[in-house]
Amino acid sequence: MAYGRPSAIDLDDWGTIAGNSDWSWAGLAPFYRKSEQLEPAGLTGTALDLCPVQKEAHGTQGPIHTSLGPWQAPIETPLLAAMDEVSGLSRPQEPWNGEHLGFHRCLFTIDRSDGLPHRSYAANGYLWPVLSRSNLHVLTNAAVTRILLDDEQCARGIGFVHEGNHYQVSVAREVILSAGTFESPKLLELSGIGDPEHLASLGVPCRVPLPGVGSNLQEHPVSAVVYELADGVLSIDSILRDESLLKQHLRLLQEEHSGALSGPISLMGFIPYGLQVSAERLNETTLNVLQHQSNDATDDAELVAFQHRQRQRIAAHLSDPRSADIQLVGLPSALAIDRVYADCSKLSPGPPPGRNACYSLMVSSMYPVSQGSSHAQSLDPEAAPRVDLGFLKNPADVDVLATAVMVADNIFQSPRMKGQVLARVQPPPEVNLQDVEQAREYVRDRLMSYHHALGTCALGSVVDEELCVKGTRGLRVVDASIMPAQVSHAVLGTVYAIAEKAVDLIESTYSQSNGV
């Protein structure tokens, strides 16, 4: 639920990679504001210093509420000072206005305007207010089987299955595909749109050869450093293991809409990679990026050029002192990354037996060069796609993540944290995170997904600047799969901005043809 916007550089990169300047910071900034409704409550005094919101950069009438949580773990005051000291960076002036290097408290998509805080998202923000419209029909528990194309590759409708019965529905204008990063490419492939070799392996006749479908999957890899806190230092762990504290914070939530249970994490920030490593290591990492060979080898000249532009931009990020290459996020609890591969509910199991409450710094590489894929693996439309997140295939990604855990460890070891922490829990103390080889080995072993996957129907390789699928008519994709490159933040706010921009594109299409 973290509400973030990437750096302006990230979105300008989209225009460079995709070859269209309309997809840029300037082109998307109005749509971030259009989708947002910032709640000003709590954004005063010290809170405003730690969460430096400039209201003109935010929306006030959008359907998605954003707000600052009223509670902050006491340890985060010295921790923020340690982050500033170790990084050598000043606080950002406005982290949601295209420049967010440095550390700050963060906004979340939580509606605090009336009653108990609750999640603000697409359903209650966009859908529920218009459910009574006569021209809107929502069918749940239905699965689309394919997009129906005519002989000229124009989308004429869809097939779907509901309660075991198969149906077809025709469209007068166009089909908008918004099934997400994993499912959108699968549906294109089942409709005969994609890489001809993969379609042949499925037994699907190729209607539109488009090698980029399902490739280019990019996800933020995540690791973490966990420290045990000194006696009496409070975190969520303390509250969940102490019945009286838990009752106190439940009462605060119910009666005052505050306390530790009123919102999620608080601190985050971004640092450039090039300022954290030697010139020799920077050069080595950059060479690994530029020499990267994609696992999705292709003879398609357009796709090869697209991939080359991606690598050029990632390499440029690494040496740019303005680039938000590494994210650090403070979590006032123990994280168990080794337990979440199959069950994300086990991410915060509490401190290890016999230990005090803990605090974690989660770290992530924002611009991974390694890529994965998401492809249909059978003709069954209800079968899950075959997903490969592609983590750490390139040593450059290992180096960036290893540097991130080094920085996190230095933050906990800062004199600012004296009296706040006892000892490191993850990795165990015998692991020397200041030794690059040991840091590399640790991040290879302790890794998880950030759930920010994107890129499998990328702008420039699969869809054009209007989000129309290349080689077709009447078919658009509108979801995270169209992002051509990763961005330095959670992608939630960007997905809403893309959707708002898509509305303008669609309205413009039909107003020009006198259809609207």
C-alpha positions, -999 to 999 in steps of 0.1 A, spaced: 0 0 0 30 23 -2 22 53 -24 52 63 -44 62 80 -76 94 71 -94 121 96 -102 116 118 -132 147 102 -148 129 68 -147 99 79 -167 120 99 -191 139 66 -197 106 51 -208 105 76 -237 141 68 -246 136 31 -245 102 30 -262 110 58 -286 82 82 -277 86 113 -256 49 114 -246 57 87 -221 78 108 -197 77 125 -163 60 155 -179 36 133 -197 25 113 -166 28 138 -138 -7 152 -143 -22 117 -141 -5 110 -108 -23 140 -94 -56 132 -111 -57 98 -94 -48 110 -60 -66 126 -30 -40 136 -4 -54 138 31 -36 168 48 -44 156 84 -12 150 103 11 167 77 21 196 100 51 205 122 77 177 128 56 152 107 59 175 77 97 178 82 99 140 80 74 137 52 81 168 32 49 171 12 43 201 -10 6 201 -16 8 215 -51 26 183 -62 -4 162 -51 -40 156 -61 -69 166 -39 -99 153 -58 -88 118 -70 -104 85 -61 -73 71 -44 -67 85 -9 -32 89 4 -22 97 39 6 97 65 3 72 94 -1 88 129 23 64 146 61 60 143 83 36 162 104 57 186 136 40 173 130 56 139 141 90 152 178 80 157 175 56 128 166 84 104 196 104 116 218 73 111 204 69 75 213 105 68 248 102 82 257 69 65 243 78 31 257 114 32 225 125 15 202 154 25 165 148 29 144 152 -3 125 184 -7 94 166 -21 98 129 -27 67 127 -49 78 153 -74 104 135 -94 134 136 -70 135 113 -40 171 106 -31 175 105 7 153 93 35 118 103 46 86 90 60 62 77 34 26 80 23 2 51 20 -31 45 1 -51 45 34 -83 64 38 -83 81 72 -110 107 63 -139 90 81 -138 63 108 -114 35 110 -85 37 86 -90 14 56 -74 6 23 -81 29 -6 -78 10 -39 -93 5 -73 -125 -12 -61 -137 14 -36 -121 43 -54 -131 37 -90 -156 8 -92 -180 11 -64 -191 47 -71 -202 38 -106 -217 3 -101 -252 16 -107 -244 27 -143 -267 11 -168 -239 5 -193 -216 -12 -168 -218 -50 -162 -193 -67 -138 -191 -105 -140 -172 -123 -113 -158 -158 -113 -154 -157 -150 -122 -164 -170 -114 -149 -204 -103 -177 -228 -91 -156 -258 -95 -124 -277 -115 -128 -309 -97 -114 -340 -112 -111 -375 -92 -118 -407 -77 -83 -405 -64 -88 -369 -91 -65 -355 -104 -74 -321 -141 -81 -324 -148 -95 -289 -137 -121 -263 -145 -156 -254 -150 -165 -217 -161 -193 -194 -185 -188 -165 -198 -216 -143 -185 -242 -167 -203 -227 -197 -185 -210 -227 -196 -177 -241 -186 -151 -266 -193 -114 -264 -188 -89 -293 -175 -53 -289 -185 -23 -309 -152 -4 -305 -123 -22 -288 -111 -47 -262 -91 -34 -233 -69 -60 -217 -60 -54 -181 -52 -88 -167 -18 -79 -152 18 -86 -158 14 -124 -156 -20 -130 -173 -21 -103 -200 7 -119 -221 -9 -153 -215 -42 -142 -230 -24 -126 -260 -6 -158 -267 -38 -179 -264 -53 -155 -290 -24 -161 -314 -4 -130 -306 32 -136 -296 65 -153 -304 58 -177 -333 81 -204 -318 63 -203 -284 29 -203 -301 39 -233 -321 49 -252 -290 14 -246 -276 -3 -256 -308 -17 -221 -313 -18 -207 -348 2 -175 -350 -21 -145 -360 3 -117 -351 40 -124 -347 52 -103 -318 83 -118 -301 82 -93 -271 50 -108 -257 57 -124 -223 94 -114 -222 110 -84 -205 96 -94 -171 113 -72 -145 109 -74 -107 126 -57 -78 147 -83 -59 146 -79 -21 168 -89 8 170 -76 44 192 -71 74 176 -77 109 189 -65 143 178 -73 178 168 -42 198 180 -32 232 159 -39 263 128 -17 263 131 -5 227 97 -8 211 87 -23 178 57 -42 164 73 -73 178 71 -59 213 34 -52 209 24 -86 194 42 -105 222 29 -83 251 -8 -87 257 -12 -54 276 6 -35 249 -15 -52 222 -47 -42 241 -34 -6 244 -28 -3 207 -61 -20 197 -78 6 219 -59 34 202 -69 20 168 -106 17 177 -110 49 197 -84 73 183 -76 57 149 -39 58 158 -13 36 174 10 10 159 -19 -9 142 -32 21 123 -8 19 94 22 0 79 58 9 76 71 45 81 107 51 68 121 46 34 147 62 11 169 59 -19 206 61 -26 228 60 -57 250 29 -62 280 48 -77 286 68 -45 288 37 -24 315 17 -42 350 22 -56 356 32 -92 369 -3 -99 337 -20 -86 315 6 -105 333 -2 -137 330 -39 -132 293 -37 -125 287 -14 -155 305 -38 -178 284 -67 -166 253 -47 -175 265 -37 -210 277 -72 -218 244 -89 -206 229 -114 -229 192 -118 -226 178 -153 -220 151 -145 -246 175 -146 -276 158 -132 -306 166 -123 -342 139 -96 -342 159 -64 -350 133 -42 -333 134 -62 -301 172 -64 -301 174 -26 -303 148 -23 -275 169 -45 -252 201 -26 -261 184 7 -251 174 -8 -218 209 -19 -210 223 15 -219 199 32 -195 206 8 -166 244 14 -171 238 52 -170 219 49 -138 247 32 -120 272 61 -124 246 89 -120 248 106 -86 211 115 -90 200 79 -96 179 61 -70 195 27 -76 190 12 -41 159 14 -19 160 9 19 128 5 39 125 4 77 102 -23 91 97 -23 129 97 -61 132 118 -92 125 117 -104 88 122 -140 79 129 -139 42 139 -175 42 104 -185 52 83 -166 26 92 -184 -6 59 -204 -5 39 -183 20 41 -146 23 21 -146 56 53 -158 73 73 -127 65 70 -113 100 69 -142 124 82 -123 154 117 -124 169 136 -157 172 131 -175 205 150 -159 234 155 -127 215 142 -92 221 120 -74 197 137 -67 163 139 -41 136 146 -48 99 160 -28 70 146 -42 37 168 -35 7 161 -37 -30 178 -30 -63 156 -6 -83 170 -12 -118 177 -49 -123 193 -59 -155 182 -96 -151 149 -103 -167 124 -131 -166 92 -140 -185 56 -150 -182 41 -173 -209 11 -195 -214 21 -231 -207 -10 -249 -220 -41 -243 -240 -61 -243 -208 -71 -206 -202 -75 -213 -165 -41 -227 -161 -15 -204 -145 12 -191 -168 48 -202 -164 65 -174 -146 103 -169 -143 112 -138 -122 147 -140 -136 164 -129 -103 201 -124 -102 209 -138 -136 234 -110 -140 262 -104 -115 255 -67 -116 223 -73 -97 241 -93 -71 266 -65 -67 239 -38 -62 220 -59 -37 252 -68 -18 261 -31 -16 226 -24 -2 230 -49 27 264 -34 34 248 1 37 220 -13 59 245 -29 82 265 3 85 233 22 94 226 -2 123 263 1 134 262 39 133 270 57 166 235 72 163 221 38 171 241 33 203 218 20 230 191 11 205 204 -23 191 221 -53 206 232 -76 178 225 -87 143 200 -115 138 200 -119 100 225 -126 87 241 -141 118 271 -121 133 297 -145 119 288 -132 84 309 -102 76 287 -80 54 316 -56 48 333 -84 28 319 -82 -7 320 -119 -13 302 -127 19 276 -100 12 271 -114 -23 266 -149 -9 241 -137 16 218 -119 -8 219 -149 -31 206 -170 -2 181 -145 13 160 -131 -15 123 -125 -22 99 -108 -46 87 -72 -40 55 -79 -60 64 -51 -84 65 -73 -116 61 -55 -149 71 -52 -185 57 -83 -203 36 -63 -228 61 -35 -230 56 -1 -245 78 0 -276 80 -38 -281 44 -50 -277 22 -19 -275 26 15 -292 24 49 -277 -15 46 -277 -11 13 -258 -25 -5 -288 -11 -40 -295 12 -38 -325 -1 -56 -356 -37 -54 -344 -66 -29 -343 -91 -24 -315 -69 -40 -288 -51 -22 -260 -33 -33 -229 -36 -11 -198 -18 -25 -167 17 -28 -153 28 -51 -181 31 -21 -205 59 -5 -184 91 -9 -205 115 -6 -176 116 -8 -138 111 23 -117 125 34 -84 95 29 -61 65 7 -56 45 6 -89 10 11 -74 8 49 -80 22 45 -115 -4 19 -125 -31 43 -115 -14 71 -135 -11 48 -165 -48 40 -163 -58 77 -161 -36 85 -191 -52 56 -210 -86 71 -204 -74 103 -221 -59 82 -250 -92 63 -255 -114 94 -253 -91 111 -278 -93 82 -302 -131 83 -304 -135 121 -302 -113 124 -333 -135 99 -351 -167 116 -339 -174 85 -319 -177 103 -286 
